[in-house]
């Protein structure tokens, strides 16, 4: 295998660059992230499972990798596409280079491409499947790309969820939160634990009755990958959780599942929202927030208008897509973005406090 690598998109666009990470071939849905930092957090976010990430910031790898910046136990992505890649790093606390990290975790990548041109192409044509290879010719890649499944209609949460329940936080806490793991990020659990919660994290397909047997004070619905509309098992669980009357908070995929359980529908977005600089307006307070986002599906706006029990609480200021809802007839709310925001921004961390205020008020009753 040579240092040469190819990137082939489903619409026929072929780009040639230099191989990075593990030498080999890998395919998935290609999408771009506009974050200027936090590449390790991006690569280890389970919501990116099966996707090829294009980093829009020009320099990747320049500060190495460190265990504390893992959002899960390993990278979840299918591959990376970058403009300029650095095998050397300047941060003294880093334990290894990004190249070593990618090789060790079997992540295929390509560099020396004009990522500005590529991002404009994806914005114009929409998210689509792609394949990276340092071992096949362009002609061979066409056949390999046909084998890559479409993200539309794909159930992936059960592939990245924990296989058995586990606990996080202080066992003596008076606040017990049941977290459904559809692909949960570690910093979400840290954010809840830092606020004094004792959390039991459950596998994605855990029945509601099993979770209720623990008598939690509130329920958390996590982020995760794939198409929410095909997750019948999760929608059923969320409906049953809502019937308990206990407070419910959902993030990203959890937001979409709450919407589906409430009679709304979801749709696949043209190219999604991914990055650390997405402007959102809180319609309740009138305040703006800079937010961290990672999603390729959204909640259908027209459905909310027909549903008297659902209120939109947050809107994306770039395209007016729904970023948050609350149920008028239940103690439940959700947002489409990431308030735990590792590595940032931190404008939306108040949502964890809002959830705990709801839990504490419910406990008093």
Order of alpha helices (4+ residues) and beta strands (2+ residues): beta-beta-beta-alpha-beta-beta-beta-beta-alpha-beta-alpha-beta-alpha-alpha-beta-beta-alpha-beta-alpha-beta-alpha-beta-alpha-beta-beta-alpha-beta-beta-beta-alpha
